[in-house]
Amino acid sequence: MIGHSLAAGPAATYLLDMARIVLSVLGVLLALYVVFGLLIPAIFGIFKILLIVGLVGLAIFAAVTLVSKLSK
């Protein structure tokens, strides 16, 4: 395996393999945290802001349309 010394015994090989597994698990946990803790809430926040902006635009459009029809 890459990074394993020929002079190292089975204990060193075991430790390197376990370190690789532990770091892989930590990497997966960090990736899950980033996806579920940061990205998904940010996306929902953006959609919420866009919804509010759309509703305000709809209200302004309706008010302008109503005022223009009433002024005739």
Secondary structure in CASP SS format (residue, H / E / C, confidence):
PFRMAT SS
TARGET T0000
AUTHOR 0000-0000-0000
METHOD secondary structure of the structure
MODEL  1
M C 1.00
I C 1.00
G C 1.00
H C 1.00
S C 1.00
L C 1.00
A C 1.00
A C 1.00
G C 1.00
P H 1.00
A H 1.00
A H 1.00
T H 1.00
Y H 1.00
L H 1.00
L H 1.00
D H 1.00
M H 1.00
A H 1.00
R H 1.00
I H 1.00
V H 1.00
L H 1.00
S H 1.00
V H 1.00
L H 1.00
G H 1.00
V H 1.00
L H 1.00
L H 1.00
A H 1.00
L H 1.00
Y H 1.00
V H 1.00
V H 1.00
F H 1.00
G H 1.00
L H 1.00
L H 1.00
I H 1.00
P H 1.00
A H 1.00
I H 1.00
F H 1.00
G H 1.00
I H 1.00
F H 1.00
K H 1.00
I H 1.00
L H 1.00
L H 1.00
I H 1.00
V H 1.00
G H 1.00
L H 1.00
V H 1.00
G H 1.00
L H 1.00
A H 1.00
I H 1.00
F H 1.00
A H 1.00
A H 1.00
V H 1.00
T H 1.00
L H 1.00
V H 1.00
S H 1.00
K H 1.00
L H 1.00
S C 1.00
K C 1.00
END
